[in-house]
Amino acid sequence: MIYRHHIAPPSGFSQFSHDLIRHPRLSSDAVRLLTWQLSLPDGARESLSRTAERARIGACAFTRAKRQLKEEGFVHERRVQGSGGHWVTQQLVSNVPLNAAEAAKILARMPVGTPSADASPQVAPSPRIPAVGAPTPRPTDGHPRKDPGEDTSHHPAEPERKPDPDPAPETTEVPEAARALVAALPHLSPELRRIPRGMHDELARLVSRWLTAGHTPGSIRTHILRGLPDDGTPVHRPGGLLRYLLRDVPPSPGPRTAPAAERPAPARPSSRLAALRECEGDHVQATLFRPTGDEILCRRCLNSPPPVVSRCAPSLRQRTVIA
């Protein structure tokens, strides 16, 4: 059970219809915005947005409340142009719903004045500040008389720089043997099949440095094979891997052979190449095969006599793996 106790205020009150306060399609923010506006004194020109700010109604809630009031006919707006070309937004708030024709008649009787001092900055234009000085005609008497030598943007020409004496010429010619070795690298291993064509010249210059240092093509191929991953890891950028492997040129081994006791142990080849053996038959390319016993010839050489081929460039031999 609920009890109500009501004491009429002696002053500062407004009368509202119960239908307005209990309107089924108006939210609490819409009712608060409307009753706040209707409780303002006569002559007040406070906009709905200012009322929502004072009533602590957020931006989204204000937009929704204003839309509801306009749909129910409690709020009407129109844009008119007053004296001096100023555009003014007129807002009509009523305690009873009005249609568009009734609201237009009421707004037509309202005077459209110039923006007052307390108007919103978006409505009242800012005062114009005159420019300093009197207007002068544009000069049309040619170039200024001041000597431009004192203040000019044209700087004196800089003296020509003499080239460095005896610059070290850069060797751009790449031997054909280096180019052929790079072109045969895709046949060396399946991981090197996708070498970009644009990197062939760079790789040929790196191989040329190895050949100049005294390394043989076979030792270069062996160095590349040892640098490939032996754990099955795929090589996504074979060109970058070759650049890394050929970047540093080790010193070439001398003609003197060290004793067996002082000779370092050979590097362990990868697991894929450990079980392979090079065929001693007559091949254009060095051919590796997987033996089943102590045989020294591949299956092709055992089944048919080796073809007669000429070895014009033994340094350009390629390696082919036959499983």
Rosetta blueprint (number, residue, H / E / L):
1 M L
2 I L
3 Y L
4 R L
5 H L
6 H L
7 I L
8 A L
9 P L
10 P L
11 S L
12 G L
13 F L
14 S L
15 Q L
16 F L
17 S L
18 H H
19 D H
20 L H
21 I H
22 R L
23 H L
24 P L
25 R L
26 L L
27 S L
28 S H
29 D H
30 A H
31 V H
32 R H
33 L H
34 L H
35 T H
36 W H
37 Q H
38 L H
39 S L
40 L L
41 P L
42 D L
43 G L
44 A L
45 R L
46 E L
47 S L
48 L H
49 S H
50 R H
51 T H
52 A H
53 E H
54 R H
55 A L
56 R L
57 I L
58 G L
59 A H
60 C H
61 A H
62 F H
63 T H
64 R H
65 A H
66 K H
67 R H
68 Q H
69 L H
70 K H
71 E H
72 E H
73 G L
74 F L
75 V E
76 H E
77 E E
78 R E
79 R E
80 V E
81 Q E
82 G L
83 S H
84 G H
85 G H
86 H L
87 W E
88 V E
89 T E
90 Q E
91 Q E
92 L E
93 V E
94 S L
95 N L
96 V L
97 P L
98 L L
99 N L
100 A H
101 A H
102 E H
103 A H
104 A H
105 K H
106 I H
107 L H
108 A H
109 R L
110 M L
111 P L
112 V L
113 G L
114 T L
115 P L
116 S L
117 A L
118 D L
119 A L
120 S L
121 P L
122 Q L
123 V L
124 A L
125 P L
126 S L
127 P L
128 R L
129 I L
130 P L
131 A L
132 V L
133 G L
134 A L
135 P L
136 T L
137 P L
138 R L
139 P L
140 T L
141 D L
142 G L
143 H L
144 P L
145 R L
146 K L
147 D L
148 P L
149 G L
150 E L
151 D L
152 T L
153 S L
154 H L
155 H L
156 P L
157 A L
158 E L
159 P L
160 E L
161 R L
162 K L
163 P L
164 D L
165 P L
166 D L
167 P L
168 A L
169 P L
170 E L
171 T L
172 T L
173 E L
174 V L
175 P L
176 E H
177 A H
178 A H
179 R H
180 A H
181 L H
182 V H
183 A H
184 A L
185 L H
186 P H
187 H H
188 L L
189 S L
190 P H
191 E H
192 L H
193 R L
194 R L
195 I L
196 P L
197 R H
198 G H
199 M H
200 H H
201 D H
202 E H
203 L H
204 A H
205 R H
206 L H
207 V H
208 S H
209 R H
210 W H
211 L H
212 T H
213 A L
214 G L
215 H L
216 T L
217 P H
218 G H
219 S H
220 I H
221 R H
222 T H
223 H H
224 I H
225 L H
226 R H
227 G H
228 L L
229 P L
230 D L
231 D L
232 G L
233 T L
234 P L
235 V L
236 H L
237 R L
238 P H
239 G H
240 G H
241 L H
242 L H
243 R H
244 Y H
245 L H
246 L H
247 R L
248 D L
249 V L
250 P L
251 P L
252 S L
253 P L
254 G L
255 P L
256 R L
257 T L
258 A L
259 P L
260 A L
261 A L
262 E L
263 R L
264 P L
265 A L
266 P L
267 A L
268 R L
269 P L
270 S L
271 S H
272 R H
273 L H
274 A H
275 A L
276 L L
277 R E
278 E E
279 C L
280 E L
281 G L
282 D L
283 H L
284 V L
285 Q L
286 A E
287 T E
288 L E
289 F E
290 R L
291 P L
292 T L
293 G L
294 D L
295 E L
296 I L
297 L L
298 C L
299 R H
300 R H
301 C H
302 L H
303 N H
304 S L
305 P L
306 P L
307 P L
308 V L
309 V L
310 S L
311 R L
312 C L
313 A L
314 P H
315 S H
316 L H
317 R L
318 Q L
319 R E
320 T E
321 V E
322 I E
323 A L
